């Protein structure tokens, strides 16, 4: 029996818990499944570690679920990009026309933890960790997780499981939908620049970019300097 007020969300990165908060706010009962362990209980964050650049769209979403005031103290405004050329010269390119127009640098792991904590506090949201979705049976509306654990969904299933989404692949394969997935042939490496006497070594209100032909380096300010 289908119950439209019960929803399953697969994936608890940044999108999953935010979506859970929206759905709970609209009166839905939500089960949120995540393939990894609860990173809040360990010292290592398994997701992407580079800071996030938060724009007006992200700020609006956080305001809608009542989190913006809490996160605001950990945001660093970036009013533009600072371009570093090969000769060491710097040129500043403002993002907007006015002084108050900017994007914000924020720790991805901090934001993820904040969203999961908020979702966990909701009485109609349940979190399930170490549950890797391996298949979605569309006809049965059934999810299969690791160790052949099967969950019969009583309502809609929302996939927030990223680039290699099992939910999307199952739908594409079953319904013969045309879908192109293109993997870019580059990666990234994080390098931490420690503070000098508790002061920022670079302009703290800019997103720094060193553009080069085959690669580029970017630096975002962080609250721990």
C-alpha positions as MATLAB code, in Angstrom:
seq = 'XXXXXXXXXXXXXXXXXXXXXXXXXXXXXXXXXXXXXXXXXXXXXXXXXXXXXXXXXXXXXXXXXXXXXXXXXXXXXXXXXXXXXXXXXXXXXXXXXXXXXXXXXXXXXXXXXXXXXXXXXXXXXXXXXXXXXXXXXXXXXXXXXXXXXXXXXXXXXXXXXXXXXXXXXXXXXXXXXXXXXXXXXXXXXXXXXXXXXXXXXXXXXXXXXXXXXXXXXXXXXXXXX';
ca = [
       0.000    0.000    0.000;
       1.388    3.358   -1.041;
       1.594    6.033    1.624;
       2.496    9.360    0.039;
       3.372   10.795    3.446;
       6.248    8.326    3.885;
       9.462    9.072    2.009;
      12.828    7.343    1.715;
      15.915    9.384    0.839;
      19.105    7.598   -0.217;
      22.301    9.520    0.512;
      23.227   11.722    3.477;
      25.762   14.078    1.962;
      24.743   17.731    1.852;
      21.611   17.224   -0.254;
      20.068   14.265    1.593;
      19.647   15.749    5.085;
      18.623   19.147    3.672;
      15.956   17.421    1.591;
      14.859   15.466    4.675;
      14.394   18.730    6.582;
      12.284   20.173    3.769;
      10.131   17.040    3.576;
       9.649   16.859    7.350;
       8.645   20.511    7.347;
       5.967   19.665    4.763;
       4.573   16.933    6.992;
       6.317   13.865    5.612;
       7.786   10.978    7.585;
      11.345   10.436    6.335;
      13.847    7.581    6.442;
      17.334    8.714    5.416;
      19.824    6.010    4.384;
      23.589    6.574    4.131;
      26.158    4.062    2.850;
      28.955    5.304    5.130;
      29.272    5.302    8.876;
      28.275    8.192   11.106;
      31.300   10.460   10.600;
      30.270   12.500   13.647;
      31.485    9.615   15.810;
      34.951    9.451   14.246;
      37.820   11.883   13.759;
      37.967   11.391    9.996;
      35.503   12.893    7.540;
      35.165   10.576    4.537;
      33.541   13.094    2.185;
      35.144   15.862    0.169;
      37.123   18.076    2.494;
      37.589   21.262    0.480;
      35.543   24.222    1.689;
      32.252   25.047    0.054;
      31.424   28.383   -1.592;
      27.910   29.196   -0.407;
      25.845   31.479   -2.654;
      22.416   33.074   -2.265;
      20.637   29.864   -3.285;
      22.322   27.902   -0.518;
      21.687   30.658    2.012;
      17.996   30.714    1.076;
      17.762   26.942    1.593;
      19.401   27.159    5.026;
      17.054   29.959    6.038;
      14.068   27.848    5.002;
      15.042   25.069    7.427;
      16.049   27.439   10.231;
      19.811   26.900   10.129;
      21.245   30.093    8.679;
      21.527   32.014   11.958;
      23.458   29.137   13.503;
      25.847   28.752   10.605;
      26.365   32.465    9.959;
      29.058   32.813   12.654;
      31.177   30.247   10.806;
      30.930   31.872    7.384;
      33.681   33.981    5.831;
      32.533   36.424    3.129;
      34.394   36.314   -0.181;
      33.728   39.506   -2.117;
      35.544   38.405   -5.239;
      38.282   36.266   -6.725;
      41.966   37.105   -6.408;
      43.894   35.996   -9.484;
      47.590   35.174   -8.986;
      49.663   35.234  -12.190;
      53.024   33.591  -12.884;
      54.920   36.746  -11.962;
      53.330   36.846   -8.523;
      51.071   39.785   -9.323;
      47.538   39.785   -7.938;
      44.357   41.167   -9.501;
      41.023   41.327   -7.676;
      37.782   40.637   -9.564;
      34.668   41.611   -7.609;
      31.698   39.220   -7.733;
      28.987   41.889   -7.627;
      28.422   45.565   -8.230;
      27.862   46.442   -4.591;
      29.937   46.081   -1.418;
      27.515   43.672    0.267;
      27.385   41.235   -2.660;
      29.494   38.172   -1.927;
      29.599   34.423   -1.536;
      30.645   32.677    1.672;
      33.329   30.132    2.478;
      32.212   27.385    4.854;
      33.601   24.043    6.000;
      31.869   21.242    4.101;
      32.152   18.785    7.011;
      30.789   21.375    9.455;
      27.798   22.070    7.207;
      27.172   18.353    6.689;
      27.287   17.720   10.441;
      24.944   20.631   11.129;
      22.391   19.334    8.613;
      22.533   15.779    9.962;
      22.202   16.990   13.557;
      19.160   19.056   12.610;
      17.594   16.117   10.774;
      18.286   13.814   13.710;
      16.462   16.213   16.035;
      13.291   15.985   13.936;
      10.784   13.522   15.371;
       9.699   12.365   11.909;
      13.178   11.765   10.467;
      15.068    8.513   11.050;
      18.740    8.079   10.122;
      20.230    4.769    8.958;
      24.033    4.585    8.582;
      26.175    1.824    7.017;
      23.361    1.088    4.578;
      24.783    1.008    1.061;
      22.067    0.831   -1.568;
      22.983   -1.759   -4.208;
      19.759   -1.905   -6.214;
      16.327   -0.352   -6.601;
      13.498   -2.598   -7.819;
      11.077   -0.192   -9.455;
       8.236   -2.700   -9.891;
       8.243   -3.614   -6.202;
       9.314   -0.144   -5.052;
      11.937   -2.008   -3.062;
      15.461   -1.013   -2.076;
      18.235   -3.556   -1.656;
      21.099   -2.675    0.669;
      24.380   -4.375    1.553;
      24.092   -7.863    3.085;
      20.974   -8.311    0.901;
      18.875   -6.261    3.307;
      15.598   -5.387    1.555;
      13.319   -2.480    2.393;
       9.838   -2.218    0.895;
       9.106    1.470    0.444;
       5.638    2.643    1.416;
       5.950    5.873   -0.554;
       8.235    7.814   -2.909;
      11.993    7.228   -3.002;
      14.312   10.183   -3.555;
      17.864    9.588   -4.739;
      20.552   11.872   -3.311;
      23.334    9.336   -3.743;
      25.621   11.352   -5.950;
      27.396   10.896   -9.271;
      27.313    7.088   -9.180;
      23.668    7.040   -8.098;
      22.258    3.521   -7.803;
      18.737    4.959   -7.842;
      19.328    6.736  -11.150;
      21.044    3.742  -12.736;
      18.181    1.428  -11.740;
      15.605    3.791  -13.256;
      17.652    4.271  -16.442;
      18.159    0.529  -16.938;
      14.538   -0.373  -16.265;
      12.804    2.388  -18.214;
      15.420    2.544  -21.004;
      15.903    6.254  -20.470;
      18.706    7.974  -22.354;
      21.212    9.234  -19.814;
      24.775   10.404  -20.372;
      27.217   10.346  -17.486;
      30.507   12.067  -18.240;
      33.441   11.758  -15.876;
      35.991   14.559  -16.081;
      39.618   13.446  -16.280;
      40.952   15.458  -13.380;
      41.059   15.207   -9.617;
      42.012   17.386   -6.708;
      44.404   17.397   -3.794;
      43.983   19.403   -0.615;
      46.941   21.326    0.815;
      46.536   23.078    4.156;
      48.260   26.444    4.694;
      48.726   26.956    8.453;
      48.223   30.413    9.921;
      51.114   32.722   10.755;
      50.734   34.029   14.323;
      46.954   33.533   14.095;
      46.720   35.815   11.073;
      45.602   34.979    7.554;
      48.500   34.674    5.109;
      46.267   35.671    2.203;
      43.443   38.161    1.809;
      40.682   36.532    3.850;
      37.801   38.013    1.852;
      38.711   36.554   -1.514;
      38.686   33.223   -3.278;
      42.287   32.875   -4.447;
      43.015   31.311   -7.831;
      46.328   30.418   -9.492;
      45.238   29.566  -13.074;
      47.696   27.560  -15.156;
      47.386   25.695  -18.448;
      46.984   22.118  -17.254;
      45.863   22.763  -13.689;
      44.845   25.443  -11.254;
      45.172   26.003   -7.534;
      42.396   27.559   -5.466;
      42.386   28.642   -1.832;
      39.365   29.373    0.331;
      39.573   31.041    3.754;
      38.648   28.990    6.800;
      37.648   30.008   10.310;
      40.597   28.106   11.802;
      42.919   30.245    9.626;
];
